[in-house]
Amino acid sequence: MKGRDQKHYLAKLADKLAKGKISRRDFLSKAAKVGLSMSALGALSHLPFRGRLGIQKDALASTQPSKEVMDWIKDVGKPYRGKTVRMATESTPPSKGIAELVKSEFTPATGINVEIEVLPLEQVLQKLTMDVASGTSTYDLYYMDQSWMASFSRDTIDPRELYAANKELAFPGYDFDDFLKPLVDGISMYKGKMVGVPYDIPIFIQMYRMDVYDDLGLKVATTLDQYLKNAQIITEKKKSQGIYGTTGQMKSGHYSLNCDWTAWLWGHGGSVFRADGTFSGNDAEGLEAMDYWVKLKENMPSGVDTWTWDGEFQSVAQGLAGQVLSWGEFLPSCDDPKSSKVSGLLGVAVPPKANKLRPLAQCGYGEIPNVGHQGGSALGLSKYSDVKDPAWIFMQYATCPDTQARISVLGGGSSPMRHSTFNHPDVLAAAVVGAGTTRHFPVQRETIENYMGSEPDLPEWAEISNNIIPVELGRFFAGEYKSPKQTMDIIAKEVNKTVGK
């Protein structure tokens, strides 16, 4: 199939999925067969806990835009009054924050209307692929998961080139170098092209009960062995009080189980793939990671086998876990005293250091091993848009340093993507205990810069990370397989067959 035919085919598949006419499994399998990399659709709901807090109304009332930003959009937007810019996005903290600022600031100042359509992830994909397949401009801005970069790389305009080519529309303080470089490299780029600018970054960090640690004389784990030892001590001393050493998102057959597996795999020097494209989870490092995980699971609540990220979040918020390595965006909701039993009790730290890391040259499909598993997204400008100029103005406004810092707070404590925004007054003011806190931002930043791990990028990854790895891992933890080696060998056979090795 040619590229455009592929996108027509995928759009039809996504439409059938959204209408319930085909299963998730069928969608992923058929998409993979035509070489479309859509691993973000693994969960087909991405990270649902992220919408839990909603807009922080106190922050909305107190935040003020910079004079520089407002003067610029008022001036540059004048010729485009009455124009409408359209964007389709998943429900994420940044999207919620920017939607509020559109109503209160951007449209009143510029006269440019912005319609932000919030949809389930599979419908975002369906609408975007239909748009690019037909070459139409229903949507002017694309919300894209990192795994979509290859598929949409020819359908967006490199924002760096646009910025350089049209100085009259360039925001003076935009500064592409201000974006954290690991995010640019890991989320935005495809074969030297910036497909979109970094927009969102859920990532694993370490969270721990400060009261439990103090009571037991524990120190924050800097190694995986210490993390396991802490979990064992907490379980031994606190299980009678309903507190376990750690928790997880280990539901059989769910993408969340794959996320946990990658962190422990990478942390023990392993990788999903070798440089030759064959599965490597059954090598010595992979089996060492499995042995570690088995021991760690002995210190988790029994319900962990039924939990995705939502269940894991609830186990932390309800006080069942003494520590966890998981999505940093748990913290803003866990700090909410109205719904959490651990408000103010969670400390944060970077992930434990990997025992060793496999060199990138020994991994396959662009995989980047490290303990801080991430799943980011980018915002891109459609080359088919009929309103490129006002869309570009809005895109710069939405992702400039000042706005990004403010929507990080408005959206409920989602991490900024720029160096400068971590020291923004609104971000620093919100770094206190309470719903929507930003007190974890310094840890998120250090994790992004030094501990970030990224999954391989290949067309078959959606099928592998949803229908093979977590299914077989679930069978192992249910007792259907006798050993980690048997499990990993079965996975290796299925994965290698899927990728044609």
N, C-alpha and C positions, 0 to 999 in steps of 0.2 A: 504494500500500500504506500502511496505517496503521502507526504506530510499532511496535506489538507484532507485527503481521504481518511487518514487516521483520525484526525480531529473530528470529522463528521461522524465517524463510527463511534468514537468515544463519547461524543455528545449524546448520541442516541442511546448508548449503554447507560450513561448517567441519568438520562431522562427516565428510562425504564426502572432503574434502581430507585430514583426518587418517588416514582409512582407505585413502587412495590411489586413490579412485574417480574423482576429477577432478584435473586439473592445476592448478598454481599460477596459470597464465595464465587458465584458465577461472574459477577462484575469484575472482580480482581483477576480471575483466571483469563477471561476473554480480553481484558485490557493488556495483560502481560503478553498474550500471544501475538499482539500486533506491535509489540515493542514500546509500549507506553509506560513510562516510569511514574507511578502515582502512589508511592508508598505512604504518603500522608493520609490517604484514604483508608489506611489500615483499620482505624477505629471507626471511621465514618461518623465521627462526632468529635474527633480530636480530643481535647482535654476539657470535658464538661464542667469540672469543678471551677474552671476559670471564670465562669459567669456568675458565680455564687454571690459576690458582693454587690455587683452593679455599680452605678455611679456614686461616688462619695459626695453627697450634697454639701457638706461643710466645706470641702475643698473647692467645690464649684463656686460657692458663695465668696470665698476669700481670694481665689487666684486671680491674678491680673496679668494681661499680656504685656510684653515689653513695648515701649513706645516705638522702637525701631521696627518691630514686626508690623504693628498697626499702621504706621506711616507708610510702610512699603506696600502693604496689600491695598490700602486705600488709593494710593497713587497708581500702582501698576494694574489694578483691577478696573479702572474707570472705563476703558474701551469695551469691556466685556460684560457690562451690566445687562442682566436679563438672560445671559447664557446659563445653561444647565450642564453640570458635570455629574456623571453617574459612576457609581462604584458598587461592586458586589463583594461582600466580605463575610467571613465566618464571624460569629459573635465572640470577639476577643476584647480584653481590657482596653487596648489602644483604640479599637474601633468605637467602643462605647464612649471613650473620652472625647475623641475627635468629633463624634456626632453632636455632643453637647456644645462644643466650641463653634461648630458650624452655625448652629442656631443663635448662639449668643454673641458671636464675634464676626466670623468670616463673612457670612452672607449680608448682615447689616452694613459691614464696612465696604464690601466690594460690589454688592448687587448680584454676585454670582451665586446661583442656586447650586446646592450639592445634594444629590439624592444618594443616600447610603442604604443599600439594600442588604439587610442582615439575613443570612440563609444558612441552613445546614451545609457542611463542607461539600457533600456530594452535589448539591445544587449549585454551589459556587463554581465547581468544576464544570458542571453541565452547561451553565450559562456562558462561562468563559470560552469553553471549547466550541460552542455553537457560534459565538462571536467571531473567533479567529478562523473557523472553518469557512464561514461565509464572507469573511473580510468586511463585516459590518461594524458599526460602532455603537451597539447598544450600551456598552460599558466603556468608559474612558480610562479608568484606573483598575488595575488587576491586583487583587490580594492573592499571593502565590506562596504555597509551601515551598520549602527549599528543594524538595524532590521534583517540583514542576519546572525547574529552571530550564532543563534541556528541552522540554516539550513546548515551552512558550518563548524560548530565546529569540526566535525569529519574528515574534509578534509584538515585541516591545521596543521602545527607543532607549538606547543607553543614556541614562540621565547625565552622565559626565559630558557626553558629546553635546547634548542639548544645552547644558549650562554654558559650555564654552562657545557655542555657536550663536546664542541669542543673549547678549549681555543686557539688553533692555529689560528682559524678563527674569534676570538672574538675581536672586536674593543675595545681597552683599555678604552676609555672614553665614551662608549655608555650609560651606566647608566639608567636603567629602572626606577629608583626612580625619575629621573628628569622629567618624564612625569607628567603633572598635574593629580592628583589622581582622581578628578571627571570625567576626560575624560577616564581614564583607567577603572573605575567602570561603567561608562555610555555607553561606546562605544566598548571597547575591550574584555570584559570578558563575558564568558558564563559558569555557573556552575563551577567556580573555574579555568577554563582554559582561558589563554590569546589567543584568536583566531587570533588576529593580533595586531599590535601596532597602537596607535592613529595617524591619518594621516591628518584629515581635520575637521574643526569645525565652520560652520556657526551658528550664535547665535544672538538672539535679544538683542540690546542695545538701549539706549535712544539717539536720535539726535535732536538738536534744533537749530533754527536760532538765533545766538548770537545778530545780529543787531536788530531783532524784540524784543527779550527779553530785551535788553538794552533800546530800545525806550519805551517799556511799563513798565519797572521796574519790570520784572518778575524774579523769582528765579527758578533754576532747580528743578523739582518736585522730592521729596523724598517719596511721598505717591501717591496712585492712585487718591485720592480726589483732591490733588493739581494738578496732571496731567490734570484731567478733567477741573478744574477751569482755568488753564492756556490756555487750548484749547478754552474755552468759551470766555475768554478775548481777545485772538488773533482774533477769528472770529468776535467778536463785533467791534473791533477797526481796523482790517486790511482787512476784507472781501472786502470792496470797492476798495482795491488795488490789489485784486486777491490773497490774502493770507488767507488760512483757518487755523483753530486751529490745525488740524492734518490730517492724511490721513490713508489709509488702503489697504489691498489686499483682497477684499471682493467679488470676483466674485462667483456667485452662482454655486454650483456643483464642485468647484475647491478646491484642497487640501490646497491652500493658505488661504482660508476662515477658514478652520479647525485650521490652525496654529495660526491665530489671536484669535480665540475663546478660545483655550487652555490657552493662556497667561492671558486673563481676568478671565477665570474660576479659574485657579490656584491662581491668585492674590486675589481672594475673598474667599479663603479658601475651594474651591471646588476641585473635581477630576472627571475624566471621569468615573472611576469605583470605586465601593466599594470593600472591601476586599473579599466579597463573589462572586465577578465577575459580579455583576449586574450594570447597568448604573446608575450613580448618578448625572448626569448633571441637573436633574429636582428637586433636593433638594433645600433647602432654600438658600444655598450658590451659587448654580448654577443659580437660578433665580435672585439673587442679582447681579451677574455678567452680566446677560442679561440686566437688567435695566440700569446698568452702561454703557454698550456698546451702547445701544440705545441712551443715552444722548451724548455719545462721537461721534457717527455717525452724529449727527446733526451739528457737527463742521467739517465735511469732505466735499471735493468737490463732486458734484453730480455724477461724473463718477466712484466713488469708487466701485460701484456695478458691474462694468465691468472689474475691474483691478485684475490681479494676482500680483505677486511680481514685474514683469516688469513694469506694469502700476504704481504701488506704487513708485518704484524707479524713474520713469520719473516725477511723481508729485513732488517729493522732489527735484530732480535735476533741474527742471524748475521753482522752487521757489513758488510752490502752497501751501506748508505746513510749518507752523511755528514750528512744532515738530512732531516726529514720534517715535514709539517703533517698531523697526523692525531689519532686518538683518544688522549687523555691516559692512558687506562687501559692503553695499551701499556707504560708505564714500569714499573709494579710487577712485571711479568713480565720485562721487559728487564733489570731490576736483579737478577734471580735468577741467581747465579753457577753454579747447577747446570745451567741450560739455555740460558743466554745468553752470547754472546761479548763483549757490551758492558756487562756489569755495572759500574756506577760510571763509565762513560764518557759517558753521555748528560746533556747539560745541557737545561734546559727554559726556555721563554720564551713569552710571549703571542704570538698570531699576528701576522704583519706587518700593519701598518695598511693599510686599504683605500685605494686611490688616491682614491676618493670613494665615497660611499654614496647610493643612491637614497632619497629621502624616502619614508616609509611611505605617505603619501597618494598617491604615484604607483605603488604596488604593489597587487596584488590578493590577495584571499582570506587576509588576515591575515599575509602574508609579511613577515618581518623580515630584511632583508639585513645580513650581516656575515660576516667571514672565519671566525669560530669556529662552524662548523656543529655543531648539537647534536641529540640525540635522547633526550629525557628521558621520565620516567614519573611517575605519581602513585598514591597509595594512597587508596581511597575506601571508605566504609561503606555497605553495601547497605540501602536502605530496606525491603527485604523480610525482613531478618534477624529471626529469632525470639529472638536473643540480642544485641540491640543494645547493652545496657549492658556486658556483659563484652567484647563486640567493641570498643566504644569505649574501654574501659579499656586493652585490649591495643594498639589503634591509637595511643593517646597514648604508651604505654610504648615502642612500636617506633619512634616518630618524635620523641620528646622530645630535647632537646639532648644529654643524657648518653648515651643509648642510640645515637643516630645517630652520634655521634663514635666510639663503641666499635665499632659494626658497620662503619664505614668502614675501620677497621684490621683487624678480624676477617675481613672479606670480601676483603681483598687489595688495599687501596689505592684504593677507589672514593670519589669526591669527596663530602664532606658537602654538605648543602643549606642549612645555617644559618650565620649569621654567627658565633655563639658557638662552634660546634664546631671551627672552624679553630684555636682556641687551647686546645683540650682537652689535658690532659697526655698521654693515650694517643696522640693524633694527633701531638703534637710529639715524643714519644719515638720514634715510628716514622719520623720524617723523616730517615732515614739510608739509605745504600746497602744494598740487600738486597731479597729477595723481599717483596712487599707494602708497599713503601715509600710514605710519604706526602709525600716531599720535593717533589712537584709540586703539592701542594694550593694554595699561595699563587698559583701561576700559573693554576691552574684557577679559583680564585675571581675573580681579575682578569679572566680571559677571560669568565666568566659575566656579570660586572658591566659590561664595556665592549666586548666583541667578539663576543657571542653572536648567531648567525644561526639563524633558524627557517624551515623550509619552509612553503609555503602550505598551508592547510587547506581542502580541498574534496573531495567524494565521489570524484571521478575521479582524485585524486592517486596512488592506489595503481597504477592502470593506467598513468598517465603516467610515473611515476618508476621503473617496472619494465619495462614492455613497449614504451615509446616512446623516451624520452630515452636510456637506456643502450644500447638496441638500435641506434639510429641513430648514436650516438656510437661504438659499437663498430665499426660499418661504416666510419665515417670513418677511424678509426685503423688499420683493416685495409686502407685504400686503395681502398675501393669508391666513395667520393665524392671529387670533385676539389678541393673547397674547403670551408672552414668555413661560408661563406655558403650553399652548396648544402645542406650538412648541416642547418644551422639553419632554412633555409626549409622543408625537408622535415619537420623536427620541428614547426615552427610550423603547417603545414597539418594534420598529424595531431592535434596537441594542440587546436587550435581546433575541429576537427571533433568531438573527444571531449567538449569542454566546451560544444558547441553555439554557437560563435561564428563 
